[in-house]
Amino acid sequence: MEATARRPGRVAKLPPRERILDAAEELFQSEGIRRVSVQAIAERAETTKMAIYRHFETKDALVAEWLRIVAADYQAAFDRVEAEHPGRHREQILGLARFIAEGLPAISHRGCPFINSLAELPDRSHPARRVIEEHKARQTRRLVGMCAEAGLTDPEQAAAEITFVLEGAQVSTQNGSVDQAGDRLMRTVEGILDRYRSPLGATPATTG
């Protein structure tokens, strides 16, 4: 659900629920969750507040559903690299890093939706926070599994370091503190993979 110059022609073609989510994504990304009212979403979606509440019980529920869609995009990236590099686990991990690196230019303008949302939602019981926490836990499990399949000597530590790099690159891009963040991200992840490579393994880049 990447918001672009599709509006307003695209809006009329979407079913009501998707139109609401499309409008919510655009506004939450550009203005923040707290600043955006349900009325503003209704106006952007060319619908009414009553229609929004027919699909989403509360604004919090709408925020949570938007973040589920964002999380699904990230999980789809795992599926994609696994399909593109079957049995080549090092290349799968590098594919994930590349997915993040290629998305950094958009983050420089709008920020990471997870980081932005966590900053706005301090209540850990908020349904959107639970969506983010569950997504991150699932992402960690998958990355640890890839590192284990790649034959790395300490899969959990390697996955933690890679996670620090991927998330740190997004924050650094958002605040403009590091230039060439995408290239630096890729080189750092390659270094982590090399450092934890098993000395008894075959060539991880081709056999995992």
C-alpha positions as CSV (number, residue, x, y, z in Angstrom):
1,M,0.0,0.0,0.0
2,E,2.5,2.6,-1.1
3,A,0.8,6.0,-1.3
4,T,1.7,7.7,-4.6
5,A,0.0,10.2,-7.0
6,R,-2.8,7.7,-7.6
7,R,-5.3,10.0,-6.1
8,P,-8.0,11.1,-6.7
9,G,-8.8,8.9,-9.7
10,R,-7.9,5.6,-8.0
11,V,-10.1,6.3,-4.9
12,A,-13.4,5.8,-6.7
13,K,-12.3,2.4,-8.0
14,L,-11.5,0.9,-4.5
15,P,-14.0,-0.9,-2.3
16,P,-15.0,1.2,0.7
17,R,-12.8,-0.7,3.3
18,E,-9.7,-0.5,1.0
19,R,-10.4,3.1,0.3
20,I,-10.4,3.9,4.0
21,L,-7.2,2.0,4.6
22,D,-5.6,3.7,1.6
23,A,-6.5,7.2,3.0
24,A,-5.4,6.2,6.5
25,E,-2.0,5.0,5.3
26,E,-1.4,8.2,3.4
27,L,-2.4,10.4,6.4
28,F,-0.7,8.4,9.1
29,Q,2.5,8.4,7.2
30,S,2.6,12.0,6.3
31,E,1.0,13.6,9.4
32,G,1.3,11.0,12.2
33,I,-1.3,8.9,14.0
34,R,-2.3,11.3,16.7
35,R,-2.7,14.4,14.5
36,V,-5.1,12.6,12.1
37,S,-8.7,12.6,13.0
38,V,-11.3,10.1,11.8
39,Q,-13.0,13.0,10.0
40,A,-9.9,13.7,8.1
41,I,-9.6,10.1,7.0
42,A,-13.3,10.1,5.9
43,E,-12.7,13.2,3.8
44,R,-9.6,11.8,2.2
45,A,-11.4,8.5,1.5
46,E,-14.4,10.3,0.1
47,T,-16.7,8.7,2.6
48,T,-18.2,9.4,6.1
49,K,-17.2,8.8,9.7
50,M,-20.2,6.5,10.1
51,A,-18.9,4.4,7.2
52,I,-15.5,4.1,8.8
53,Y,-17.0,2.9,12.0
54,R,-18.9,0.3,10.2
55,H,-15.6,-1.2,9.0
56,F,-13.5,-0.4,12.1
57,E,-14.9,-0.2,15.6
58,T,-12.4,2.4,16.7
59,K,-9.6,4.5,15.3
60,D,-7.2,2.3,17.2
61,A,-8.5,-0.7,15.3
62,L,-7.9,1.1,12.0
63,V,-4.3,1.9,13.1
64,A,-3.8,-1.7,14.0
65,E,-5.1,-3.0,10.7
66,W,-2.9,-0.5,8.7
67,L,0.1,-1.8,10.6
68,R,-0.9,-5.4,9.9
69,I,-0.8,-4.6,6.2
70,V,2.7,-3.0,6.6
71,A,3.9,-6.0,8.6
72,A,2.6,-8.4,5.9
73,D,4.7,-6.5,3.3
74,Y,7.8,-7.2,5.4
75,Q,6.9,-10.9,5.9
76,A,6.3,-11.1,2.1
77,A,9.9,-10.0,1.7
78,F,11.0,-13.1,3.6
79,D,8.9,-15.3,1.4
80,R,10.2,-13.6,-1.7
81,V,13.9,-14.1,-0.9
82,E,13.3,-17.7,0.1
83,A,11.7,-18.3,-3.2
84,E,14.4,-16.4,-5.2
85,H,17.3,-18.2,-3.5
86,P,16.1,-21.7,-2.5
87,G,18.7,-23.4,-0.3
88,R,21.1,-20.4,-0.5
89,H,20.5,-19.0,3.0
90,R,23.3,-16.4,2.9
91,E,21.8,-14.9,-0.2
92,Q,18.4,-15.0,1.4
93,I,19.8,-12.9,4.3
94,L,21.5,-10.5,1.9
95,G,18.2,-10.3,0.0
96,L,16.4,-9.1,3.1
97,A,19.2,-6.5,3.7
98,R,18.8,-5.4,0.1
99,F,15.0,-5.0,0.6
100,I,15.6,-2.7,3.5
101,A,18.4,-0.8,1.7
102,E,16.3,-0.2,-1.3
103,G,13.5,1.2,0.8
104,L,15.7,3.7,2.6
105,P,15.0,6.6,0.2
106,A,11.3,6.5,1.1
107,I,12.1,6.3,4.8
108,S,14.2,9.4,4.5
109,H,11.1,11.4,3.6
110,R,8.4,9.6,5.7
111,G,10.2,7.5,8.3
112,C,9.7,3.9,9.3
113,P,6.0,3.3,10.1
114,F,6.8,1.0,13.0
115,I,9.3,3.4,14.6
116,N,7.0,6.4,14.1
117,S,4.0,4.5,15.5
118,L,5.9,3.3,18.6
119,A,6.9,6.8,19.3
120,E,3.3,7.9,19.2
121,L,1.8,5.0,21.1
122,P,3.5,4.7,24.5
123,D,0.7,2.5,25.9
124,R,1.9,-1.1,25.5
125,S,-1.7,-2.4,25.6
126,H,-2.6,-0.5,22.5
127,P,-3.6,-3.0,19.8
128,A,-1.3,-1.4,17.3
129,R,1.7,-1.9,19.6
130,R,0.8,-5.6,19.9
131,V,0.7,-5.9,16.1
132,I,4.2,-4.4,15.9
133,E,5.6,-6.6,18.8
134,E,4.2,-9.7,17.2
135,H,5.6,-8.8,13.8
136,K,9.0,-8.1,15.2
137,A,9.0,-11.4,17.2
138,R,8.0,-13.3,14.0
139,Q,10.6,-11.5,12.0
140,T,13.3,-12.4,14.5
141,R,12.4,-16.1,14.5
142,R,12.6,-16.2,10.8
143,L,15.9,-14.4,10.7
144,V,17.4,-16.7,13.4
145,G,16.2,-19.6,11.3
146,M,17.9,-18.3,8.2
147,C,21.1,-17.7,10.1
148,A,21.0,-21.3,11.5
149,E,20.4,-22.7,8.0
150,A,23.3,-20.7,6.7
151,G,25.5,-22.5,9.2
152,L,26.5,-19.5,11.2
153,T,28.2,-20.3,14.4
154,D,25.9,-18.3,16.7
155,P,22.6,-17.8,14.8
156,E,20.9,-15.8,17.6
157,Q,23.7,-13.3,18.0
158,A,24.2,-12.9,14.3
159,A,20.5,-12.3,13.8
160,A,20.5,-9.8,16.6
161,E,23.4,-7.9,15.1
162,I,21.8,-7.9,11.6
163,T,18.6,-6.6,13.2
164,F,20.5,-3.8,14.9
165,V,22.0,-2.9,11.5
166,L,18.7,-3.0,9.6
167,E,16.8,-1.0,12.1
168,G,19.7,1.4,12.8
169,A,20.0,2.1,9.1
170,Q,16.4,3.2,9.0
171,V,16.7,5.5,12.0
172,S,20.0,7.0,10.6
173,T,18.4,7.6,7.2
174,Q,15.4,9.2,8.8
175,N,17.5,11.6,10.9
176,G,20.1,12.1,8.1
177,S,23.0,11.2,10.3
178,V,24.7,8.8,7.9
179,D,25.2,9.1,4.2
180,Q,25.3,6.2,1.8
181,A,23.3,4.3,4.3
182,G,22.2,1.6,1.9
183,D,25.7,0.7,0.8
184,R,27.0,0.8,4.3
185,L,24.2,-1.4,5.5
186,M,25.0,-4.1,2.8
187,R,28.7,-4.1,3.7
188,T,28.0,-4.4,7.4
189,V,25.6,-7.3,7.0
190,E,28.1,-9.1,4.7
191,G,30.8,-8.6,7.4
192,I,28.5,-10.1,10.1
193,L,27.9,-13.1,7.9
194,D,31.6,-13.6,7.2
195,R,32.4,-13.2,10.9
196,Y,30.0,-15.9,12.0
197,R,30.6,-18.2,9.1
198,S,31.5,-21.7,10.2
199,P,35.2,-22.6,9.4
200,L,34.0,-26.1,8.6
201,G,31.2,-25.1,6.3
202,A,31.2,-25.1,2.5
203,T,30.8,-21.9,0.6
204,P,27.7,-20.2,2.3
205,A,27.1,-17.9,-0.6
206,T,26.2,-20.8,-2.9
207,T,25.2,-23.7,-0.6
208,G,24.0,-22.2,2.7
